[in-house]
């Protein structure tokens, strides 16, 4: 009877150790991801005026020839028997 109490106490100590490690890991992740002060890289502000000078060249559509593309090879038709009538019945091997 004393052995079961000792085993239960040992199991509780192991679970307590796992809980403490989980709490420490969670605290570290929260500190690393949220509370740590980090310098932010500031980019130039994007304004609509920056896009006013954008010109789109549509000349490539005038010379577009879809015949230059290679087509896929045709897949041959499968001529053998496909599956069984009822695939859920067991196969009887003789």
Order of alpha helices (4+ residues) and beta strands (2+ residues): alpha-alpha
